[in-house]
Amino acid sequence: MSSSPRTTMSLADVAPRLAAAQGDFQAVAYPGRVDLVTRELVRITSGRLSHCSVCRNLRLQAAIDRGFDESMVAHLDDVDRSDLTDAQKAAVRFAQAFLTDPERSGPSELAELRRHFDDEQVAELVLDLIRFRPGSKLAVASDTLPDHDELILI
C-alpha cells in the first residue's frame, strides 16, 4: 500500500473556496455519530460507482483501527452475500440506490436505514454521499487517476 494520494489535482487547486467550505463541513461532521467502518464502506461504494480508482482503493487507517478489513469489500456489489452487519448492509444499499437511481431510494430503503440509524445519522450518510461523489468525479473527469488499481492507506 502506498501512503500518498496518486492524484495531481485537488479540490483546493480548482475551487479553493469550495475546499475551504468542505474543511469547515468536515470539522463539524467528524467524527460524527455513524461509526467509521460503516462510513468507509459507504465511501468505497461511492468510489466504485463513480469508477474512481483512488476512491475505491483508498483506505483510512482510522477505520482499519476500528475493525474495517478487506473482506468487507468483497461482496459490496451483493451485500446479501456478505458478513456485514445489518446496519452496514442498509447503509450500502442506501448508498447504491442514492447514487445510481435516486427514485429507488424511496420509503422502503429509508425505512430499512431508519431501523438502524436515527435522523442525524441518516443526514450524516446523505452528506457523506454528497461530499464523496464530486471529489471522485473530479478525479475521473480530470484524468488524474493512476493507470492501475493499488490500495492507498492514509
trRosetta pair geometry for C-beta under 8 A, 3 or more apart (Angstrom, degrees):
i j d omega theta_ij theta_ji phi_ij phi_ji
1 59 7.2 -58 -140 40 142 122
1 150 7.5 154 -125 159 46 86
1 151 4.5 -55 -107 102 94 101
1 152 6.4 147 -168 -117 88 16
1 153 4.2 57 146 -11 139 109
2 6 7.2 74 87 -60 154 96
2 150 6.2 55 -4 127 112 123
2 151 7.6 163 21 95 71 53
2 152 5.1 -30 67 -117 92 74
2 153 7.2 166 75 27 38 72
3 152 7.6 138 -108 -167 13 70
3 153 5.8 -36 -101 77 64 85
3 154 6.7 119 -163 -94 61 56
4 152 7.6 -84 76 -152 27 108
5 54 6.5 43 -155 -152 90 129
5 58 7.6 0 -107 -102 86 118
5 152 6.5 70 -105 -180 48 150
5 154 7.3 8 -55 -69 84 134
6 54 5.8 -152 49 -96 100 108
6 144 7.9 161 120 146 76 81
6 145 7.2 51 104 -160 119 41
6 146 4.3 -28 157 -51 157 109
6 150 7.7 109 -53 58 144 111
6 152 6.7 -122 -16 -84 99 141
7 10 6.8 123 105 -74 120 63
7 54 5.8 -27 -39 -65 105 162
7 139 5.3 -85 -103 -122 137 109
7 142 8.0 70 -158 81 111 125
7 144 4.5 68 -147 126 81 120
7 145 7.1 -18 -92 -88 86 42
8 144 5.0 -136 35 -149 80 120
9 13 5.1 -117 -157 65 71 147
9 14 6.5 42 176 -32 112 111
9 138 7.3 -128 109 149 113 105
9 139 7.5 173 70 -106 95 61
9 142 5.1 -79 52 140 150 160
9 144 5.0 -155 21 -51 99 164
10 13 5.0 112 54 -4 67 99
10 14 7.7 -167 90 8 42 84
10 19 7.2 64 133 -109 100 140
11 14 6.5 -75 -151 49 33 91
11 15 5.8 -46 180 55 74 95
11 18 6.2 -104 171 100 109 104
11 19 4.4 151 112 -87 99 98
11 22 6.5 27 112 14 155 155
11 134 7.8 70 -105 119 121 106
11 135 6.1 -58 -55 -108 120 90
11 138 6.6 109 -85 64 76 172
12 15 7.5 -86 -113 69 17 51
12 16 5.5 45 -161 -109 64 63
12 19 3.9 128 -83 -161 67 177
13 16 8.0 76 -60 -65 4 77
14 138 7.1 -168 44 -156 149 129
15 18 3.7 3 135 31 121 121
15 19 6.1 143 94 -23 73 85
16 19 5.5 -56 -145 36 31 113
16 20 6.4 33 156 -20 66 103
17 20 5.6 -50 -150 34 34 113
17 21 6.5 34 150 -18 64 104
18 21 5.6 -52 -148 37 34 112
18 22 6.4 39 150 -23 65 103
19 22 5.5 -49 -148 33 33 115
19 23 6.6 39 150 -21 63 101
20 23 5.5 -50 -154 32 34 115
20 24 6.7 36 148 -18 64 102
21 24 5.5 -50 -151 35 36 113
21 25 6.4 41 149 -21 66 103
22 25 5.5 -50 -149 35 34 115
22 26 6.4 35 153 -20 65 104
22 131 6.8 125 -139 -143 102 106
23 26 5.7 -53 -147 35 31 111
23 27 6.6 36 153 -24 63 103
24 27 5.7 -52 -153 29 32 114
24 28 6.9 20 153 -9 63 106
25 28 6.1 -68 -157 41 32 103
25 29 5.7 12 158 -8 73 120
25 127 7.4 -157 -178 175 123 125
25 131 7.0 -170 117 -98 144 130
26 29 5.8 -62 -126 48 30 101
26 30 5.4 -4 -177 8 70 118
27 30 7.3 -54 -112 46 12 87
29 32 5.3 2 167 -72 64 109
29 124 6.3 143 -159 -131 99 89
29 127 6.3 -140 -117 111 143 140
29 128 7.8 166 166 -69 142 77
31 36 7.1 -56 -163 -65 98 105
32 39 7.3 105 69 -70 143 145
32 121 7.9 108 164 -118 102 66
32 124 4.9 114 -160 -140 131 144
33 118 7.7 -37 119 50 146 106
33 120 5.8 52 33 111 145 114
33 121 5.2 -98 93 -83 109 88
33 124 6.4 -174 46 -20 81 155
34 38 5.5 -102 169 80 101 123
34 39 5.5 120 108 -57 113 98
34 91 7.6 120 -160 -111 133 145
34 117 6.7 1 -98 -125 101 125
34 121 4.9 121 -68 -151 91 94
34 124 5.0 -169 -4 97 118 138
34 125 6.1 110 -68 -61 164 86
34 128 7.9 -81 59 -25 147 143
35 38 5.0 87 68 10 85 103
35 39 7.1 -157 97 -5 42 90
35 66 6.9 -169 180 150 99 141
36 39 5.4 -54 -144 40 37 114
36 40 6.2 44 154 -25 68 103
36 60 7.1 -110 174 96 115 137
36 62 5.8 -86 178 123 160 100
36 63 4.7 -144 138 -97 104 75
36 66 5.2 98 62 43 115 155
36 68 7.6 -89 115 -32 88 121
37 40 5.7 -51 -150 32 30 114
37 41 6.7 31 151 -18 62 103
37 63 5.5 132 -92 -161 51 92
37 66 5.5 -136 -45 104 97 107
37 67 5.4 -33 -77 76 144 96
37 68 4.6 -178 -124 -67 87 88
37 72 7.5 -118 -177 -137 104 172
37 88 7.2 -47 119 -99 99 125
38 41 5.7 -53 -151 34 34 112
38 42 6.5 34 151 -17 66 105
38 87 6.5 -54 -99 124 140 101
38 88 5.2 -138 -109 -105 87 78
38 91 5.1 80 -174 35 108 168
39 42 5.6 -54 -148 38 34 112
39 43 6.3 36 152 -21 66 105
39 63 7.4 -134 71 -97 88 122
39 124 7.8 -62 -95 142 113 112
39 125 7.7 -140 -103 -104 74 71
39 128 6.0 -142 -145 -121 93 159
40 43 5.6 -52 -146 36 32 112
40 44 6.3 30 156 -17 65 105
40 59 7.5 44 -160 -144 127 62
40 60 5.8 -131 -102 33 116 112
40 63 3.9 72 -52 -136 148 162
40 68 5.2 -15 76 -103 156 152
41 44 5.9 -53 -144 37 30 108
41 45 6.3 36 153 -22 63 106
41 68 7.7 -162 -49 -123 83 111
41 72 6.3 -93 -92 147 111 121
41 73 7.4 -165 -122 -86 77 75
41 76 7.0 -175 -164 -111 90 114
41 84 7.1 92 -128 -123 162 136
41 88 5.7 56 45 -163 165 103
41 91 6.7 96 87 96 115 119
41 92 5.6 -65 144 -75 115 105
42 45 5.6 -52 -149 35 31 115
42 46 6.5 35 151 -20 63 103
42 91 5.4 -77 -69 152 110 110
42 92 6.6 -141 -88 -89 62 56
42 95 4.7 177 -143 -71 82 146
42 125 6.2 -139 -120 -147 166 91
42 128 5.8 64 111 113 135 138
42 129 6.7 -86 168 -70 115 85
42 132 7.7 -175 128 -12 86 156
43 46 5.7 -53 -153 34 32 113
43 47 6.5 32 150 -18 64 105
43 55 6.9 -131 164 -173 83 91
43 58 7.8 -67 135 78 123 109
43 128 6.8 -88 -71 171 83 116
43 132 5.4 -169 -130 -106 72 143
44 47 5.5 -52 -149 37 36 114
44 48 6.4 39 152 -21 66 102
44 55 7.4 166 -120 147 39 74
44 56 5.7 80 -159 -139 72 55
44 58 8.0 -155 -92 62 79 73
44 73 5.7 -78 141 -112 156 120
44 76 6.7 -120 109 -96 111 164
45 48 5.8 -52 -150 33 31 112
45 49 6.4 23 156 -13 64 109
45 76 5.6 -155 -91 -179 86 128
45 92 5.4 168 -70 -141 152 82
45 95 4.6 92 99 109 140 140
45 96 6.3 -88 179 -63 128 76
45 99 7.7 164 131 21 96 147
46 49 5.9 -62 -147 41 29 107
46 50 6.2 11 160 -5 67 113
46 55 6.5 -80 99 160 86 135
46 95 6.2 -93 -57 -176 80 122
46 99 6.1 178 -117 -82 72 157
46 128 8.0 -148 -30 136 148 88
46 129 6.1 -177 -88 -131 129 68
46 132 4.1 67 113 117 162 139
46 133 5.9 -109 -166 -72 119 69
46 136 6.4 171 136 -1 96 151
47 50 6.1 -65 -139 46 27 98
47 52 4.8 -93 -150 68 77 98
47 53 7.9 105 173 -109 110 4
47 54 7.3 -125 -142 85 126 52
47 55 2.7 -167 -110 117 111 98
47 56 3.6 -171 121 -57 116 61
47 57 7.6 -139 146 3 149 50
47 58 7.3 179 -82 27 162 96
47 132 7.2 -90 -50 174 72 120
47 136 5.5 -162 -111 -113 64 144
48 51 7.6 24 177 -74 30 37
48 55 8.0 -125 -25 104 41 99
48 56 4.8 98 -68 -108 63 123
48 76 6.6 150 0 103 162 138
48 77 7.7 -129 151 -71 153 89
49 95 7.9 -168 -5 143 144 94
49 96 7.0 172 -73 -122 139 61
49 99 4.9 89 114 121 159 138
49 100 6.2 -115 -150 -62 132 98
50 55 6.5 22 63 58 117 151
50 99 7.6 -87 -51 -175 86 133
50 133 6.2 164 -70 -139 140 67
50 136 4.1 100 92 117 149 129
50 137 5.6 -100 -161 -65 129 71
50 140 6.3 -144 153 -21 93 143
51 140 5.9 81 87 -111 92 139
52 55 3.8 46 95 20 121 113
52 56 6.2 149 82 -12 65 86
52 136 3.5 -121 -18 -162 158 99
52 137 7.4 -90 -61 -56 123 32
52 139 5.3 81 -139 74 113 123
52 140 5.4 -99 -87 -50 81 101
52 145 6.7 -154 -152 -98 59 126
53 56 6.1 -59 -137 45 29 102
53 57 5.8 7 168 -1 65 122
53 145 4.9 104 34 -171 109 121
53 146 5.9 -111 101 52 136 86
53 148 7.8 165 -168 131 154 18
53 149 5.3 -133 -153 -97 111 73
54 57 6.3 -79 -143 50 20 96
54 58 5.8 32 163 -41 66 108
54 136 7.5 -166 68 -121 92 78
54 139 5.7 -94 30 179 129 165
54 145 6.1 -136 -21 -126 94 82
54 146 7.1 119 -68 4 82 96
54 152 6.7 -6 -150 16 70 150
55 58 6.1 -38 -131 15 25 114
55 132 6.8 109 -149 -175 132 101
55 135 7.3 133 -83 103 122 99
55 136 4.2 -22 -30 -103 154 117
55 139 7.2 168 -26 43 101 145
56 149 7.6 -46 90 -130 109 115
57 149 5.5 175 -74 -162 138 84
57 150 6.3 85 172 78 152 35
57 151 5.2 -141 -176 -106 93 40
57 152 5.5 81 118 8 95 88
58 152 4.8 -32 -105 72 61 108
58 154 6.5 -12 -164 9 99 112
59 63 7.0 -122 -176 63 73 116
59 64 6.4 55 159 -48 113 115
59 68 7.4 -178 -159 117 100 132
59 151 6.0 4 -5 -171 120 102
59 152 6.8 162 19 79 71 51
59 153 5.2 -26 70 -103 100 65
59 154 7.4 156 78 24 49 65
60 63 4.3 80 76 4 101 105
60 64 7.0 -172 95 -7 53 83
60 68 7.6 65 65 44 82 156
60 154 6.2 -34 -111 73 55 82
61 64 5.4 -53 -149 37 39 114
61 65 6.1 44 151 -24 69 104
61 153 6.0 69 -64 -180 91 97
61 154 6.6 -124 -9 101 93 33
62 65 5.6 -50 -148 34 31 116
62 66 6.7 18 153 -9 62 109
63 66 5.8 -66 -151 44 34 104
63 67 7.9 -73 169 58 60 55
63 68 4.0 19 143 0 95 145
64 67 7.9 -171 -169 47 26 15
64 68 5.1 -76 -85 67 43 95
64 69 7.1 84 -133 -82 78 57
64 153 7.8 -12 -14 -137 148 108
68 72 6.2 -87 -154 27 68 150
69 72 5.9 119 66 -8 57 100
70 73 5.9 -56 -162 32 52 105
70 74 7.3 75 144 -46 70 89
71 74 5.6 -26 -161 -9 46 123
71 83 7.1 0 134 41 113 123
72 76 7.9 53 139 -64 64 94
72 82 7.2 62 -153 -169 50 125
72 83 7.6 -94 -103 68 63 87
72 84 6.3 87 -148 -84 88 92
72 88 7.7 -74 -160 169 116 153
73 76 5.3 -20 -155 -28 57 119
74 82 7.1 152 72 -112 84 94
75 78 5.2 -69 -172 70 91 76
75 79 6.3 132 123 -103 94 31
75 81 4.6 -137 -152 84 146 94
75 82 3.8 -167 76 -72 123 90
75 84 7.9 -140 75 -12 104 105
76 79 6.5 11 -145 -75 35 83
76 82 7.3 54 -70 -70 38 146
76 92 6.1 -136 -151 -155 81 139
78 81 4.8 27 116 17 108 113
78 82 7.3 156 98 -29 62 90
79 82 5.0 -50 -154 18 51 125
79 84 6.0 -45 -160 38 97 136
79 88 7.8 -161 -156 117 126 83
79 89 4.5 147 150 -135 129 85
79 92 5.0 148 -79 85 145 136
79 93 6.2 -109 38 -55 147 86
80 89 7.3 83 -78 -148 46 133
82 89 6.9 172 64 -90 116 99
84 88 3.9 -119 178 92 113 125
84 89 5.0 145 94 -56 119 78
84 92 7.0 31 125 -2 173 137
85 88 4.6 96 52 6 79 102
85 89 7.0 -141 94 -5 41 86
86 89 5.6 -53 -147 37 33 114
86 90 6.3 36 153 -21 65 104
86 115 7.9 -57 137 105 120 119
86 116 6.4 -168 111 -81 89 132
87 90 5.7 -53 -150 35 31 112
87 91 6.5 30 153 -18 64 106
87 116 3.6 165 -113 -169 86 140
87 117 6.9 116 -153 -47 104 86
88 91 5.7 -54 -148 37 33 111
88 92 6.3 30 155 -16 66 106
89 92 5.9 -56 -146 39 30 108
89 93 6.2 31 156 -18 66 108
90 93 5.8 -54 -144 38 29 111
90 94 6.2 31 155 -20 63 107
90 112 4.7 -162 -130 139 109 97
90 113 5.1 163 158 -94 113 51
90 115 7.0 -156 -99 56 162 98
90 116 5.1 154 48 20 150 140
90 117 7.6 -165 104 -4 129 105
91 94 5.7 -54 -147 37 29 112
91 95 6.4 32 153 -21 63 105
91 113 6.9 97 -84 -125 52 93
91 116 7.5 -99 -41 92 88 139
91 117 7.4 87 -79 -34 98 139
91 125 5.9 -132 -141 -127 99 141
92 95 5.6 -52 -147 35 33 113
92 96 6.4 35 154 -20 65 104
93 96 5.8 -53 -149 35 31 112
93 97 6.4 25 155 -13 65 108
93 109 6.4 -149 127 -138 104 100
93 112 6.9 -19 80 102 138 145
94 97 5.9 -59 -147 41 30 107
94 98 5.9 30 157 -22 67 112
94 105 6.2 78 -153 -132 67 111
94 109 5.5 139 -102 168 74 109
94 110 7.6 92 -118 -86 115 47
94 112 7.5 -165 -59 83 99 104
94 113 4.9 52 -69 -78 144 128
94 125 6.7 42 101 141 137 141
95 98 5.7 -55 -138 39 27 112
95 99 6.0 9 167 -5 64 115
95 125 7.4 -109 -69 177 90 107
95 129 5.9 -170 -127 -95 83 121
96 99 6.5 -70 -144 45 20 98
96 100 5.9 -16 173 12 62 121
97 100 6.6 -74 -128 50 19 88
97 101 5.9 -60 -154 67 60 81
97 102 7.3 101 148 -112 73 26
97 104 4.3 -128 -148 100 102 102
97 105 3.9 142 122 -69 115 83
97 109 5.2 -82 48 -123 166 165
98 102 6.1 34 -148 -106 43 71
98 105 4.7 50 -74 -63 64 159
98 126 7.3 -155 -139 -119 154 73
98 129 5.5 8 113 173 142 166
99 129 6.4 -135 -63 -164 100 118
99 133 6.7 -177 -122 -91 108 124
100 104 7.5 -13 85 38 86 135
101 104 4.0 50 104 1 110 118
101 105 7.4 153 95 -17 65 79
102 105 5.6 -52 -155 29 46 110
103 106 6.7 4 169 -51 50 105
104 109 6.8 76 138 -29 69 145
105 109 4.9 -94 -143 80 53 149
105 110 6.9 85 166 -50 74 85
106 109 6.1 97 51 22 45 100
106 110 6.8 -88 134 -2 28 105
107 110 5.7 -63 -141 43 27 110
107 111 6.0 31 159 -25 66 107
108 111 5.6 -49 -144 33 31 113
108 112 6.6 33 154 -19 62 102
109 112 5.8 -52 -151 34 32 111
109 113 6.4 32 150 -18 64 106
110 113 5.5 -53 -147 37 34 113
110 114 6.1 30 155 -17 67 109
110 122 7.6 53 -149 -145 83 142
111 114 5.7 -57 -143 41 30 109
111 115 6.8 44 152 -33 61 95
112 115 5.8 -44 -158 15 34 115
112 116 7.6 4 154 3 59 105
113 116 6.5 -82 -168 46 35 95
113 117 5.7 -37 165 39 77 113
113 122 5.8 95 137 -110 123 106
113 125 7.4 -137 -160 62 130 158
114 117 6.4 -79 -110 65 33 69
114 118 7.7 57 -146 -117 72 25
114 119 7.8 17 -121 -71 101 58
114 122 6.6 -13 -84 -63 75 137
117 121 3.7 -128 -168 99 103 126
117 122 5.2 138 112 -57 120 72
117 125 6.9 24 163 -14 172 132
118 121 5.2 92 51 13 65 104
118 122 7.2 -122 104 -7 32 91
119 122 5.6 -53 -146 35 32 112
119 123 6.4 35 154 -20 65 104
120 123 5.6 -52 -151 35 32 114
120 124 6.6 38 148 -22 64 101
121 124 5.4 -46 -150 31 37 115
121 125 6.6 37 152 -18 65 101
122 125 5.8 -53 -152 35 34 110
122 126 6.4 33 151 -17 66 105
123 126 5.7 -54 -147 38 33 111
123 127 6.2 30 156 -16 66 108
124 127 5.8 -59 -146 41 28 109
124 128 6.3 35 153 -24 64 104
125 128 5.5 -49 -148 32 32 115
125 129 6.6 31 153 -18 63 103
126 129 5.8 -55 -153 35 32 110
126 130 6.4 30 151 -16 66 106
127 130 5.5 -53 -144 39 35 112
127 131 6.0 34 155 -20 67 109
128 131 5.7 -61 -146 40 28 110
128 132 6.0 25 159 -20 68 109
129 132 6.0 -51 -136 35 28 108
129 133 6.3 31 166 -26 62 109
130 133 6.5 -53 -146 26 23 111
130 134 7.8 14 166 -9 55 102
131 134 7.4 -69 -165 32 27 98
131 135 7.2 13 156 -7 62 116
132 135 6.2 -77 -162 41 34 108
132 136 6.2 18 159 -12 75 114
133 136 6.1 -66 -147 40 28 104
133 137 6.1 22 161 -15 68 112
134 137 5.7 -60 -142 42 31 108
134 138 6.1 39 157 -27 67 104
135 138 5.7 -50 -149 29 29 114
135 139 6.8 27 154 -16 61 103
136 139 5.8 -52 -153 35 36 111
136 140 6.5 33 151 -16 67 106
137 140 5.6 -54 -145 40 36 111
137 141 5.8 31 158 -16 70 110
138 141 6.0 -58 -138 42 26 106
138 142 6.0 12 165 -9 64 115
139 142 6.3 -63 -137 44 23 101
139 144 5.5 -97 -151 64 69 96
139 145 5.7 90 154 -68 101 86
140 143 7.7 20 171 -71 32 41
140 145 6.5 19 -98 -37 51 128
146 149 7.6 140 86 -86 115 23
146 150 6.5 -55 108 23 161 105
